[in-house]
Amino acid sequence: MSEDVLKRPSSLWHIHRWIYYWTLHWAYTPYAIPALICISFAESSFFPLPPDILLIPMVLAAPTRWWRIALYCTIASVLGGLAGYGIGVFAWETMGRWIVENVAHVQLVLVDGRNDIALPSYFLTTFGAGLGGEYLFQVYDKWNAWIVYIFGLTPLPYKLITITAGVAKVNLFVFTLASVAARATRFFVVAWLLKKWGKKAMHFIDRYFNILCVIFVALLIGGFSILKIAM
């Protein structure tokens, strides 16, 4: 990436735009792997931007190493998720709420005497009453650790899921398994697509990522529903 972008006056950019370019520039340095590990870890608990920002240009630059890059990303993200879970368990009032509202930019609302999070309208439209409610903790009450896996595949900030899973007291072992499954699915699929189709895949993922995530989750839930009926 051109250094000129990083030298532009900060007053011209929103803080998140500056963080985006600061994060992206690590992909073009010898410290790309350590930066990917650090950002993947931090994003699962407090950093505002997803590690895909680094993963995408790194895979495009070294397509034969796609699985190693995805593996680093997955391991670091899961470990960061455990840190986020700890924040939810031990520091919800002092730290967790602040991260949810000021880093994830999600507004907490009082529902049935507890702070909760309204789900995006596209989730409610797609899944309807099957979610178990219109608010995140209501959904945790019904689906528990499945929320970690399903929402871990979506565009929702992962820190939002890890911290609230701690608040919801999701079983730690199950939480870890769900985190591994969700993050591995997401990062390995993205990295493989980039390895196979290169920049065409990058443009496609960038344009339709949110829609693809919702479709994938809908198909996943539909598959479980069919198995449940069949059994």
DOFITI-900278 format. One line per 4 residues: number of its first residue (from 1); their letters; for each residue x, y, z of N, C-alpha, C. Coordinates in nm, 4 decimals, m for minus. Each point is the difference from the previous one (the first is absolute). Last residue first. Layout:
<drenros>
NUM) a) X:Y:Z:X:Y:Z:X:Y:Z  ...
</drenros>
This chain:
<drenros>
231) maik) m3.5208:m3.7310:1.2218:0.0253:m0.0860:0.1157:m0.1241:m0.0110:0.0875  m0.0056:0.2799:m0.3806:0.0241:m0.1367:m0.0465:0.0194:m0.0967:0.1161  m0.0422:0.4652:0.0831:m0.1291:m0.0563:m0.0437:0.0172:m0.1469:m0.0393  0.3883:0.2372:0.1135:m0.0837:m0.0160:0.1185:m0.1333:m0.0624:m0.0362
227) lisf) 0.2989:0.1132:m0.3448:0.0468:m0.1160:0.0762:m0.0867:m0.0262:0.1212  m0.0906:0.3848:m0.2515:m0.0350:m0.1195:m0.0756:0.0431:m0.1271:0.0729  0.1276:0.4141:0.1807:m0.1449:m0.0180:0.0139:m0.0455:m0.1267:m0.0721  0.4496:0.1414:m0.0406:m0.0276:m0.0562:0.1329:m0.1463:m0.0273:0.0193
223) ggil) 0.1244:0.2126:m0.3974:0.0480:m0.1368:0.0026:m0.0240:m0.0675:0.1339  m0.1014:0.4588:m0.0486:m0.0956:m0.0824:m0.0735:0.0417:m0.1461:m0.0017  0.2934:0.3145:0.1854:m0.1142:m0.0219:0.0891:m0.1044:m0.0869:m0.0688  0.3658:0.1214:m0.2635:0.0449:m0.0811:0.1128:m0.1156:m0.0333:0.0931
219) lavf) m0.0698:0.2988:m0.3568:0.0115:m0.1374:m0.0480:0.0403:m0.0943:0.1122  m0.0090:0.4564:0.1002:m0.1368:m0.0466:m0.0262:0.0010:m0.1447:m0.0478  0.4141:0.2152:0.0565:m0.0604:m0.0312:0.1295:m0.1419:m0.0525:m0.0183  0.2227:0.1481:m0.3856:0.0658:m0.1192:0.0539:m0.0636:m0.0421:0.1317
215) ivcl) m0.1451:0.4018:m0.1978:m0.0457:m0.1163:m0.0768:0.0592:m0.1282:0.0566  0.1489:0.4062:0.1835:m0.1394:m0.0257:0.0387:m0.0538:m0.1230:m0.0723  0.4315:0.1466:m0.1174:m0.0024:m0.0490:0.1386:m0.1421:m0.0365:0.0417  0.0659:0.2046:m0.4202:0.0479:m0.1379:0.0002:m0.0052:m0.0606:0.1397
211) infy) m0.1020:0.4584:m0.0513:m0.1061:m0.0834:m0.0561:0.0401:m0.1472:0.0033  0.3233:0.3165:0.1346:m0.1121:m0.0048:0.0952:m0.1108:m0.0922:m0.0482  0.3725:0.0754:m0.2963:0.0347:m0.0742:0.1217:m0.1179:m0.0136:0.0960  0.0769:0.1955:m0.4725:m0.1162:m0.0783:0.0442:0.0204:m0.0711:0.1335
207) rdif) 0.3315:0.2982:m0.2162:m0.1296:0.0559:m0.0392:m0.1176:m0.0724:0.0651  0.4561:m0.1422:0.0670:m0.0144:0.1359:0.0518:m0.1393:0.0560:m0.0277  0.1194:m0.4215:m0.1791:m0.0154:m0.0074:0.1461:m0.0266:0.1382:0.0572  0.1003:m0.0208:m0.4583:m0.1290:m0.0643:0.0260:m0.0285:m0.0053:0.1492
203) hmak) 0.4194:0.1582:m0.1435:m0.1046:0.0971:m0.0333:m0.1389:m0.0569:0.0300  0.3668:m0.2896:0.0611:0.0081:0.1118:0.0937:m0.1108:0.1006:m0.0257  0.0583:m0.3608:m0.2985:m0.0640:m0.0423:0.1248:m0.0002:0.1135:0.1010  0.2289:0.0734:m0.3964:m0.1421:m0.0109:m0.0310:m0.0777:m0.0397:0.1250
199) kgwk) 0.4723:0.0106:0.0168:m0.0627:0.1315:0.0159:m0.1484:m0.0016:m0.0355  0.1790:m0.4817:0.0704:0.0782:0.1224:0.0096:m0.0825:0.1259:0.0156  m0.1018:m0.5012:m0.0299:m0.0447:0.0958:m0.1021:0.0645:0.1382:0.0117  0.1203:m0.3881:0.2832:m0.0497:m0.0620:m0.1228:m0.0300:0.1025:m0.1087
195) kllw) 0.1448:0.1310:0.4387:0.1049:m0.0804:m0.0616:m0.0437:m0.0521:m0.1361  m0.3131:0.2291:0.2636:0.1005:0.0932:m0.0500:0.1125:m0.0751:m0.0711  m0.3302:m0.2531:0.2139:m0.0582:0.0699:m0.1152:0.1009:0.0954:m0.0623  0.1239:m0.2137:0.3987:m0.0036:m0.0949:m0.1123:m0.0573:0.0655:m0.1257
191) avvf) 0.0010:0.2486:0.4049:0.1364:m0.0179:m0.0514:0.0021:m0.0941:m0.1200  m0.4134:0.0644:0.2235:0.0430:0.1243:m0.0657:0.1378:m0.0175:m0.0626  m0.1605:m0.3585:0.2575:m0.0801:0.0160:m0.1218:0.0440:0.1246:m0.0774  0.1975:m0.0796:0.4193:0.0478:m0.0962:m0.0992:m0.0788:0.0113:m0.1306
187) frta) m0.1277:0.2713:0.3712:0.1298:0.0394:m0.0540:0.0512:m0.0962:m0.1064  m0.4293:m0.0861:0.2208:0.0041:0.1314:m0.0649:0.1344:0.0266:m0.0679  m0.0565:m0.3995:0.2520:m0.0871:0.0014:m0.1175:0.0137:0.1313:m0.0746  0.2219:m0.0348:0.4088:0.0661:m0.0808:m0.1030:m0.0830:m0.0003:m0.1275
183) raav) m0.1845:0.2115:0.3749:0.1089:0.0782:m0.0569:0.0753:m0.0772:m0.1077  m0.3607:m0.2181:0.2284:m0.0457:0.1199:m0.0700:0.1140:0.0741:m0.0680  0.0948:m0.3844:0.2723:m0.0767:m0.0368:m0.1193:m0.0385:0.1231:m0.0819  0.2165:0.0654:0.4155:0.0913:m0.0630:m0.0957:m0.0737:m0.0309:m0.1304
179) salt) m0.2603:0.1607:0.3536:0.0872:0.1048:m0.0533:0.0956:m0.0560:m0.1046  m0.2767:m0.2980:0.2386:m0.0795:0.0786:m0.0937:0.0844:0.1094:m0.0647  0.1984:m0.2559:0.3407:m0.0243:m0.0832:m0.1185:m0.0767:0.0776:m0.1073  0.0629:0.2119:0.4153:0.1270:m0.0129:m0.0715:m0.0164:m0.0818:m0.1271
175) fvfl) m0.3717:0.0413:0.2899:0.0312:0.1293:m0.0625:0.1273:m0.0100:m0.0829  m0.1147:m0.3635:0.2656:m0.0858:0.0053:m0.1185:0.0248:0.1304:m0.0762  0.2216:m0.0464:0.4066:0.0499:m0.1010:m0.0933:m0.0795:0.0034:m0.1299  m0.1423:0.2823:0.3533:0.1274:0.0430:m0.0568:0.0542:m0.0993:m0.1022
171) nvka) m0.5251:0.1084:0.1097:0.1021:m0.0945:0.0450:0.1321:0.0273:m0.0711  m0.3338:0.4043:0.0645:0.0088:m0.1157:m0.0890:0.1129:m0.0905:0.0506  m0.1958:0.4342:0.1874:0.0520:m0.1203:0.0673:m0.0095:m0.1247:m0.0885  m0.1048:0.4854:m0.0843:m0.1067:m0.0995:m0.0032:0.0403:m0.1321:0.0655
167) vgat) 0.3152:0.3544:m0.0464:m0.1095:0.0515:0.0834:m0.1110:m0.1040:0.0115  0.3512:m0.0980:m0.2905:0.0456:m0.0033:0.1385:m0.1076:0.0475:0.0964  m0.0820:0.0359:m0.4542:m0.0019:m0.1420:0.0367:0.0481:m0.0180:0.1432  0.0249:0.4273:m0.1957:m0.1352:m0.0322:0.0460:m0.0145:m0.1484:0.0337
163) itil) 0.4138:0.1486:m0.1753:m0.0256:0.0657:0.1281:m0.1377:m0.0372:0.0532  0.1251:m0.1614:m0.4270:0.0834:m0.0594:0.1044:m0.0298:0.0605:0.1370  m0.2246:0.1721:m0.3867:m0.0407:m0.1361:0.0308:0.0803:m0.0569:0.1154  0.1088:0.4269:m0.1666:m0.1350:0.0077:0.0534:m0.0476:m0.1379:0.0450
159) kypl) 0.4049:0.0428:m0.2333:0.0153:0.0375:0.1412:m0.1361:0.0098:0.0689  0.0287:m0.0690:m0.4676:0.0166:m0.1223:0.0779:0.0170:0.0290:0.1483  m0.2927:0.2873:m0.3637:0.1326:0.0037:0.0636:0.0176:m0.1207:0.0930  m0.3249:m0.0504:m0.4223:m0.0035:0.0600:0.1329:0.1403:0.0014:0.0600
155) ptlg) m0.1271:m0.2011:m0.4310:0.0704:0.1282:0.0060:m0.0050:0.0668:0.1374  m0.0240:m0.5460:m0.0316:m0.0710:0.1140:m0.0571:0.0820:0.1282:0.0048  0.0914:m0.4494:0.1913:0.0166:m0.0026:m0.1454:m0.0510:0.1265:m0.0673  m0.0441:m0.0902:0.4702:0.1427:0.0122:m0.0283:0.0319:m0.0029:m0.1476
151) fiyv) m0.4379:m0.0741:0.1778:0.0310:0.1414:m0.0112:0.1486:0.0231:m0.0258  m0.1386:m0.4486:0.0559:m0.0759:0.0602:m0.1102:0.0352:0.1465:m0.0176  0.2030:m0.2407:0.3627:0.0379:m0.0531:m0.1308:m0.0688:0.0750:m0.1134  m0.1102:0.1161:0.4415:0.1418:0.0278:m0.0205:0.0429:m0.0470:m0.1382
147) iwan) m0.4311:m0.1037:0.1449:0.0100:0.1412:m0.0378:0.1451:0.0373:m0.0268  m0.1135:m0.4240:0.1698:m0.0220:0.0074:m0.1441:0.0126:0.1439:m0.0483  0.0146:m0.1155:0.4674:0.1272:0.0056:m0.0728:m0.0165:0.0017:m0.1511  m0.4442:0.1029:0.2391:0.1252:m0.0135:0.0743:0.1213:0.0058:m0.0932
143) wkdy) m0.5110:0.0241:m0.0667:0.0967:m0.0707:m0.0829:0.1353:m0.0205:0.0658  m0.3879:0.2220:0.2178:m0.0539:m0.1126:m0.0758:0.1092:m0.0843:m0.0659  0.0998:0.3938:0.2554:m0.0830:m0.0822:0.0882:m0.0505:m0.1246:m0.0713  0.2347:0.3344:m0.2421:0.0893:m0.0848:0.0803:m0.0815:m0.0941:0.0894
139) vqfl) m0.2367:0.3260:m0.2317:0.0422:m0.1067:m0.0904:0.0970:m0.0952:0.0702  m0.1349:0.3794:0.2293:m0.1171:m0.0857:m0.0163:0.0343:m0.1190:m0.0903  0.3155:0.3366:0.0501:m0.0019:m0.0889:0.1161:m0.1243:m0.0884:0.0012  0.0474:0.3206:m0.3573:0.1068:m0.0992:0.0013:m0.0085:m0.0954:0.1190
135) yegg) m0.4443:0.2207:m0.2192:0.1186:0.0515:0.0687:0.0997:m0.1138:0.0249  m0.4465:m0.0461:m0.1831:0.0542:0.1080:m0.0817:0.1300:0.0555:0.0577  m0.2111:m0.5272:0.0306:m0.0161:0.1353:0.0519:0.0619:0.1017:m0.0930  m0.0054:m0.4752:m0.0827:m0.0372:m0.0025:0.1418:m0.0160:0.1363:0.0622
131) lgag) 0.1014:m0.1885:m0.4687:0.1101:0.0496:0.0815:m0.0311:m0.0064:0.1494  m0.3186:m0.1086:m0.3479:0.0915:m0.1077:0.0334:0.1172:0.0432:0.0850  m0.3462:0.2861:m0.2005:m0.0251:m0.0468:0.1362:0.0963:m0.1103:0.0428  0.1757:0.2610:m0.4189:m0.1296:0.0141:0.0651:m0.0051:m0.0538:0.1413
127) fttl) 0.3403:0.0295:m0.3903:m0.0201:m0.1150:0.0882:m0.1276:0.0050:0.0824  0.1324:0.3442:m0.3333:0.0420:m0.1287:m0.0553:m0.0438:m0.1180:0.0857  m0.0807:0.4550:0.1380:m0.0745:m0.0287:m0.1224:0.0298:m0.1404:m0.0524  0.2408:0.1608:0.3711:m0.1402:m0.0214:0.0380:m0.0831:m0.0359:m0.1223
123) fysp) 0.4479:0.1159:m0.0692:m0.0081:m0.1265:0.0729:m0.1454:m0.0327:0.0330  0.0970:0.4107:m0.1990:0.0100:m0.1067:m0.0991:0.0001:m0.1376:0.0660  m0.0085:0.4019:0.2655:m0.1284:m0.0287:m0.0640:0.0092:m0.1147:m0.0994  0.3299:0.0260:0.4301:m0.0196:0.0706:m0.1276:m0.1294:m0.0439:m0.0674
119) laid) 0.0245:m0.0277:0.5362:0.0597:m0.0673:m0.1152:m0.0255:0.0794:m0.1275  0.0481:0.1814:0.5247:m0.0964:m0.0260:m0.1069:0.0717:m0.0615:m0.1197  0.1405:m0.0286:0.5275:0.0420:0.0546:m0.1279:m0.1013:m0.0376:m0.1064  0.0173:0.0792:0.5838:m0.0008:m0.0951:m0.1101:0.0347:0.0740:m0.1292
115) nrgd) m0.0371:0.0311:0.5864:0.0498:0.0625:m0.1216:0.0093:m0.1040:m0.1105  m0.3657:m0.0470:0.3987:0.1426:m0.0209:m0.0280:0.0383:0.0713:m0.1293  m0.4575:m0.0234:0.1880:0.0870:0.0260:0.1135:0.1476:m0.0237:m0.0222  m0.3430:m0.0482:m0.3434:m0.0318:m0.0892:0.1114:0.0999:0.0124:0.1149
111) vlvl) 0.1782:0.2672:m0.3643:m0.1071:m0.0931:m0.0352:m0.0200:m0.0967:0.1163  0.2875:0.4780:m0.1741:m0.0508:m0.0715:0.1166:m0.1213:m0.0841:m0.0414  0.4364:0.1410:m0.3136:m0.1342:0.0434:0.0383:m0.0474:m0.0859:0.1164  0.4834:0.1560:m0.2987:m0.0670:m0.0866:0.0963:m0.1353:0.0596:0.0346
107) qvha) 0.3163:0.0573:m0.4597:m0.0710:0.0641:0.1102:m0.0670:m0.1043:0.0890  0.4557:m0.0006:m0.3242:m0.1299:m0.0640:0.0161:m0.0661:0.0567:0.1247  0.4683:0.0493:m0.2063:m0.1043:0.0971:m0.0364:m0.1388:m0.0635:m0.0019  0.4649:m0.1668:0.1121:m0.0894:m0.0705:m0.0923:m0.1127:0.0899:m0.0487
103) vnev) 0.2907:0.2027:0.2960:0.0870:m0.0615:m0.1007:m0.0837:m0.0757:m0.1029  m0.2131:0.2253:0.3655:0.0909:0.0980:m0.0579:0.0952:m0.0557:m0.1052  m0.3475:m0.2586:0.2491:m0.0625:0.1250:m0.0428:0.0940:0.0915:m0.0773  0.1498:m0.4232:0.1777:m0.1177:m0.0251:m0.0833:m0.0556:0.1298:m0.0569
99) iwrg) 0.3538:0.0257:0.3117:0.0461:m0.0530:m0.1279:m0.1180:m0.0199:m0.0951  m0.0973:0.1290:0.4416:0.0655:0.1100:m0.0716:0.0462:m0.0460:m0.1376  m0.1811:m0.3184:0.2962:m0.1044:0.0891:m0.0515:0.0609:0.1138:m0.0815  0.3008:m0.2981:0.2188:m0.0765:m0.0613:m0.1078:m0.1030:0.0912:m0.0614
95) mtew) 0.2733:0.1222:0.3936:0.0663:0.0046:m0.1295:m0.0887:m0.0468:m0.1151  m0.1481:0.0360:0.4680:0.1104:0.0955:m0.0030:0.0637:0.0159:m0.1381  m0.3686:m0.3084:0.0927:m0.0415:0.1349:0.0393:0.1106:0.1022:m0.0170  0.0918:m0.4607:m0.0978:m0.1083:0.0501:m0.0837:m0.0339:0.1447:0.0324
91) afvg) 0.3585:m0.3431:0.1475:0.0118:0.1463:m0.0104:m0.1082:0.0588:m0.0898  0.0631:m0.4831:0.1127:0.0600:0.0687:0.1140:m0.0039:0.1529:m0.0074  m0.1963:m0.3089:m0.3390:m0.0207:m0.0636:0.1300:0.0423:0.0902:0.1152  0.0674:0.1390:m0.4531:m0.1433:m0.0139:0.0269:m0.0287:m0.0567:0.1362
87) igyg) 0.4450:0.0274:m0.1492:m0.0524:0.1346:0.0249:m0.1476:m0.0076:0.0340  0.2060:m0.3974:m0.1330:0.0401:0.0397:0.1356:m0.0483:0.1396:0.0362  m0.0658:m0.1519:m0.4390:m0.0874:m0.0747:0.0910:0.0308:0.0374:0.1449  0.2875:0.1670:m0.3296:m0.1288:0.0686:m0.0018:m0.1001:m0.0655:0.0932
83) algg) 0.4099:m0.2122:m0.0584:0.0201:0.1245:0.0757:m0.1298:0.0798:0.0053  0.0001:m0.3797:m0.2630:0.0033:m0.0395:0.1414:0.0238:0.1219:0.0898  0.0224:0.0630:m0.4639:m0.1374:m0.0235:0.0420:m0.0090:m0.0420:0.1455  0.4199:0.0421:m0.2051:m0.0565:0.1310:0.0300:m0.1441:m0.0104:0.0454
79) lvsa) 0.2037:m0.3898:m0.1460:0.0619:0.0418:0.1257:m0.0504:0.1378:0.0424  m0.1414:m0.1561:m0.4171:m0.0603:m0.0809:0.1067:0.0583:0.0387:0.1356  0.1850:0.2019:m0.3833:m0.1361:0.0479:0.0218:m0.0681:m0.0763:0.1137  0.4300:m0.1352:m0.1461:0.0067:0.1272:0.0723:m0.1390:0.0524:0.0327
75) itcy) 0.0290:m0.3912:m0.2625:0.0517:m0.0245:0.1355:0.0006:0.1283:0.0814  m0.1240:0.0334:m0.4595:m0.0978:m0.0747:0.0788:0.0459:m0.0167:0.1444  0.2934:0.1991:m0.3167:m0.1143:0.0880:0.0253:m0.1007:m0.0686:0.0935  0.3661:m0.2489:m0.1599:0.0451:0.1026:0.0951:m0.1170:0.0870:0.0434
71) lair) m0.0941:m0.3037:m0.3402:0.0206:m0.0682:0.1284:0.0465:0.0980:0.1074  m0.0464:0.1493:m0.4480:m0.1312:m0.0226:0.0610:0.0135:m0.0654:0.1365  0.3924:0.0529:m0.2482:m0.0510:0.1326:0.0377:m0.1358:m0.0141:0.0687  0.1856:m0.3863:m0.1824:0.0768:0.0422:0.1181:m0.0505:0.1347:0.0505
67) wwrt) m0.1824:m0.1717:m0.3989:m0.0497:m0.0747:0.1165:0.0760:0.0373:0.1265  0.1237:0.1985:m0.4236:m0.1337:0.0403:0.0420:m0.0447:m0.0705:0.1278  0.4180:0.0155:m0.2931:0.0017:m0.0049:0.1468:m0.1379:0.0303:0.0584  0.0970:0.0170:m0.4698:0.0343:m0.1367:0.0407:0.0022:m0.0160:0.1522
63) paal) m0.0827:0.4318:m0.2127:m0.1133:m0.0935:m0.0071:0.0332:m0.1425:0.0428  0.1875:0.5018:0.0643:0.0630:m0.1319:0.0155:m0.1078:m0.1079:m0.0013  m0.1164:0.4559:m0.0752:0.1442:0.0128:m0.0220:0.0715:m0.1342:0.0060  m0.4659:0.0322:0.0892:0.0219:0.0377:m0.1399:0.1494:0.0097:m0.0325
59) vmpi) m0.1270:m0.0764:0.4466:m0.0255:m0.1191:m0.0821:0.0232:0.0306:m0.1475  0.0368:0.3598:0.2968:0.1070:m0.0968:0.0274:m0.0183:m0.1271:m0.0827  m0.3293:0.3517:m0.0080:0.1192:0.0311:m0.0795:0.1145:m0.0985:0.0234  m0.4019:m0.0878:0.2512:m0.0244:0.0054:m0.1442:0.1257:0.0368:m0.0795
55) llid) m0.0020:m0.0008:0.4875:m0.0026:m0.1336:m0.0588:m0.0107:0.0064:m0.1516  m0.0315:0.3956:0.2723:0.1354:m0.0486:m0.0215:0.0013:m0.1330:m0.0747  m0.4133:0.1882:0.1001:0.0712:0.1116:m0.0631:0.1444:m0.0397:m0.0305  m0.2933:m0.2802:0.2538:m0.0097:m0.0179:m0.1450:0.0762:0.1086:m0.0758
51) pplp) m0.0759:m0.0196:0.4861:0.1310:m0.0376:m0.0551:m0.0026:m0.0248:m0.1495  m0.3399:0.3573:0.2521:0.0204:m0.1444:m0.0145:0.1354:m0.0313:m0.0619  m0.1228:0.4420:0.3210:m0.0031:m0.0465:m0.1387:0.0313:m0.1492:m0.0096  m0.0106:0.2735:0.4242:m0.1228:0.0255:m0.0771:m0.0080:m0.0640:m0.1376
47) ffss) 0.2246:m0.1723:0.4892:0.0415:0.0766:m0.1172:m0.1175:0.0161:m0.0965  m0.0207:m0.2624:0.4227:m0.0138:0.1461:0.0123:0.0344:0.0792:m0.1253  m0.0513:m0.5044:0.0567:m0.0329:0.0534:0.1322:m0.0147:0.1514:0.0056  0.1149:m0.2779:m0.3886:m0.0983:m0.0846:0.0683:m0.0394:0.0536:0.1364
43) eafs) 0.3394:0.2019:m0.2777:m0.1333:0.0228:m0.0568:m0.1070:m0.0800:0.0723  0.4704:m0.0493:0.1054:m0.0614:0.1204:0.0563:m0.1422:0.0214:m0.0504  0.2603:m0.3647:m0.1715:m0.0242:m0.0153:0.1435:m0.0790:0.1182:0.0545  0.1413:0.0237:m0.4421:m0.1019:m0.1047:0.0124:m0.0361:m0.0231:0.1455
39) icil) 0.3523:0.2924:m0.0915:m0.1281:0.0619:m0.0331:m0.1132:m0.1021:0.0069  0.4456:m0.1504:0.0758:m0.0384:0.0987:0.1019:m0.1391:0.0574:m0.0268  0.1861:m0.2960:m0.3211:m0.0274:m0.0707:0.1252:m0.0496:0.0977:0.1063  0.1447:0.1797:m0.4092:m0.1245:m0.0744:m0.0184:m0.0397:m0.0713:0.1296
35) apia) 0.4148:0.2161:m0.0102:m0.1084:0.0980:0.0037:m0.1347:m0.0695:m0.0152  0.3926:m0.2625:m0.0393:m0.0228:0.0446:0.1383:m0.1147:0.1002:0.0122  0.1062:m0.1314:m0.4442:m0.0518:m0.1120:0.0797:m0.0185:0.0402:0.1465  0.1973:0.3220:m0.2975:m0.1400:m0.0288:m0.0329:m0.0585:m0.1107:0.0872
31) ypty) 0.4435:0.2582:m0.0364:m0.0652:m0.0385:0.1249:m0.1467:m0.0385:m0.0216  0.3124:0.1778:m0.3341:0.0498:m0.1316:0.0422:m0.0698:m0.0526:0.1260  m0.2774:0.3294:m0.3257:0.1242:0.0092:0.0762:0.0483:m0.1407:0.0345  m0.4265:0.1410:m0.2034:0.1074:0.0275:m0.0959:0.1334:0.0204:0.0702
27) awhl) m0.4151:m0.0747:0.2314:0.0041:m0.1091:m0.0981:0.1165:0.0155:m0.0963  m0.1179:0.3324:0.3267:0.0836:m0.1072:0.0534:0.0119:m0.1160:m0.0981  m0.2855:0.3852:m0.0718:0.1386:0.0186:m0.0426:0.0912:m0.1101:0.0514  m0.4747:0.0313:0.1130:0.0293:m0.0533:m0.1323:0.1478:0.0093:m0.0350
23) twyy) m0.1650:0.1950:0.4054:m0.0041:m0.1459:0.0041:0.0445:m0.0596:m0.1328  m0.0428:0.4634:0.0232:0.1108:m0.0409:0.0865:0.0070:m0.1522:0.0072  m0.3621:0.1919:m0.2253:0.1222:0.0107:m0.0786:0.1225:m0.0413:0.0812  m0.4158:0.0004:0.2271:m0.0057:m0.0927:m0.1140:0.1302:0.0037:m0.0791
19) iwrh) m0.0641:0.3110:0.3460:0.0326:m0.1328:0.0528:0.0010:m0.1027:m0.1123  m0.1437:0.4314:m0.1117:0.1443:0.0008:0.0290:0.0437:m0.1365:0.0523  m0.4538:0.0630:m0.0674:0.0676:m0.0038:m0.1291:0.1513:m0.0030:0.0206  m0.2729:0.0557:0.3760:m0.0045:m0.1372:m0.0484:0.0658:m0.0138:m0.1362
15) ihwl) m0.0412:0.4308:0.1991:0.0972:m0.0834:0.0709:0.0001:m0.1436:m0.0512  m0.1305:0.3872:m0.3364:m0.0613:m0.0525:0.1212:0.0987:m0.0962:0.0638  0.1815:0.3902:m0.3147:m0.0493:m0.1364:0.0049:m0.0673:m0.0292:0.1334  0.2366:0.4058:m0.1292:m0.0841:m0.0250:m0.1156:m0.0701:m0.1349:0.0070
11) sspr) 0.3206:0.1655:0.3216:m0.1238:0.0758:0.0141:m0.0955:m0.0261:m0.1155  0.4495:m0.1758:0.0263:m0.0996:m0.0810:0.0702:m0.1332:0.0721:0.0122  0.3626:0.0640:m0.4040:m0.0346:0.0550:0.1308:m0.1135:m0.0771:0.0645  0.3244:m0.2564:m0.3358:m0.1035:0.1017:m0.0103:m0.0381:0.0494:0.1386
7) klvd) 0.3151:m0.3587:m0.1117:0.0504:0.1310:0.0386:m0.1040:0.1101:m0.0094  m0.0647:m0.4659:m0.1284:0.0206:0.0044:0.1442:0.0457:0.1377:0.0473  m0.0596:m0.0840:m0.4615:m0.1295:m0.0122:0.0659:0.0149:0.0162:0.1499  0.3825:m0.0151:m0.2771:m0.0663:0.1303:m0.0040:m0.1332:m0.0037:0.0731
3) esm) 0.2792:m0.3834:m0.0815:0.0231:0.0682:0.1270:m0.0701:0.1345:0.0042  m0.1674:m0.4389:m0.2889:0.0772:0.1217:m0.0089:0.0132:0.0668:0.1355  m0.0524:m0.5341:m0.0568:m0.0844:0.1197:0.0000:0.0873:0.1239:0.0000
</drenros>
